[in-house]
Amino acid sequence: MILGANYALIALGITLIFAIMGVLNFAHGEMYVLGGFVTYYLYGLFGLNYFLALLASAATVAAVGLAFERLFFRRVLRITTREESTMLLAAGTALLLDSLSLVVFGEKQRGVPPVAPGVYHVFNAFVPAGRVLIFVLTLGLIGAFLLFMQYTRPGRGLRAIAQDKEAAALMGVNLDRYRALGFAIGAALAGVAGGLLVTEFAVNAGAGTPITIKAFIMIMIGGAGVVSGAMLGAVVLGFAEAVGYFFIPGSVTYLLILVGVIVFLVFRPQGIMGRPWG
Amino acid sequence: MNVLRAVVPAMIAGAVALTVPNGSVNAEQKVLKIGVLGVMSGPAASWGLVNRYCAETSAQLINEQGGWSIGGEKYRIEVASIDDRNDPKVSVAGAERLAYQEKIKYIIGPNVDTTAAAIVPVMEKAKAINIPYAFSKSLYTPPRSNSILGMIASYQAGPVIYKYLKTQKGVRSVSFIARNESDPLNQRTEGVAAAKALGLTVASSEDTYEPGTTDFTPVMSRVVRQNADLIVLSGVAPADAPLLIRTARQLGYKGLLSTETAQDAKILNEVAAKAANGFISVGGASTPEIRSEYMDKFVQRYTKVAGEWNDEAGTKVYALEMILRTLALAGPKAISDVEAFKKAIPTFQVQNPFLKEAKTLKFVGAAYFSQPRQIGVPMVVNVFEDGKFRTLFIGSVE
């Protein structure tokens, strides 16, 4: 459950950006890494309050997302309808962030002091207190995100664009402004995830790509562009990993997961809760 | 941000150096180019970057002294680096570029078996020598002769560490965990054989994790459940080691943990902190109590070049020095003819410049590869204690 909740936060951002812009954000893992490093520097090195550092992670990565949307994606989406253009652009931004992270933050793994030290011994299981804190914060953030999407005007605007952008535009939704907002929120979620998980899993400049791959697996399972699907995909992947690694030795776990995803997509390419692509 | 402060001026200096013709620095001085080929991006970036930083640091120190003397003439050392992204195809392209375009005969790297094996034909055809940090014996065994292992292999360090732990710490059983990649898996297989040969009970050895894993709880739960006296982290990357250690301790594991690869104390301290106390790994010339003045100077300069010291460099400081010192022995002909270099290998012998204690530095490995194709890096076995490494003992491949 803890693993699934962590994954959900990552998957939510990537699915939000896909839903409102049709962009597969390959740089999502790198944004997660950036969020982790901001928390590392502010909380781990400079001793700032952890929650302020977390806020700074979200704000920094949101600003990067906003800049990407404004400088790159908005223009490309305006001048072409070819999906591969945005995919290549997204891959380019991922490489850009990856290389910049290595130059700026160096090659080493970075970790921070635990926010909640100690380990709980519950029945036969050992549960680190830090993970419990991450789990609670993640659930709170997901709840806040869902409430924002459901009950606020910007949230309704974003959902309208995800459902039908032409109709949303006709109803007075400013597409450019809401797309920028959606990209910034999606990026901020990656930043928050990085800031949360750096306390338990540390971070390094090369950690982005595996995170992006896992995020794509989650949204493929749950359904790209659907918020509830992203959460479902995250829980399924987290559960499959935890159970697989515990009961099956060797590298068979991920082999089974990937084979399972391939077989699943053959029969339901849109994922559990998604719309058929295209 | 000290990394940024260090890297940006270095990048600017590098860019300037590339645009300024070599002759403008010293019109009379000849240039000896050395290649560095390895993984310098992605999750394993530290392996190749440490090689590069070591070569650049040594080159700076040597050039400040007027260059390296071969046959009575001083050569300015230049380092050309290529990131192979741990991809054999990129590694081959990089090796071809260094060997044919840059006309480089001596290359440091690559870092893993797959990339090191991929460039063997390039090295042989181009008549070049390389110093990989990969452990596959076939790279160094006849008919191959152009690759020289740059560090202690896991199958050399493993038995020594296990024997020490068996006799000194009473270890009777051992579990292995490895990353699901060829190098770590090979190291695990060799570790299992070494443990069995010593009469240790192998409690488990099938547990692996995927590259990029951050949450090791599921896989470590299986390993900890075996309750072995020792858990060996086979071929573990410095980024993964502290997370594996911390997870094992969080799951209630009270036994010993070790690895046969080099680690970094700062990473262990930041990520695992006290959980890493007692963790045993292999170092080079890292710990202050064994370092010579020359090594201290190297550490200071490395810190300027890379932004901060990395203990992995203690094992990788040797490569460039060994190439240059062997060239000095073999003479100017060896700069363009690696056969002359090879002929000098069996007779090469100097005092280890990086250690305080008088130890011989030479090419070794004949017992493993039927020919001396390994740099005789001392086998420094360290234990992590309260944020620092302490040297347990210094062994030798021989």
Interface residues (C-beta under 8 A of the other chain):
Chain A: L3 N6 Y41 G44 D98 S99 L102 V103 V104 F105 G106 E107 K108 Q109 R110 G111 V112 P113 V119 H121 F126 P128 L197 E200 F201 A202 N204 A205 G206 A207 T209 P210 I211 I213 E241 A242 V243 G244 Y245 F246 P249 G250 S251 Y254
Chain B: M1 V3 L4 V7 V8 M11 M40 S41 G42 P43 A44 A45 S46 L49 V50 N180 S204 E206 D207 T208 Y209 E210 P211 G212 T213 T214 D215 T217 P218 V219 S221 R222 P238 A239 P242 L243 Q250 L251 G252 D264 K266 I267 E270 V271 A272 A273 A306 G307 E308 N310
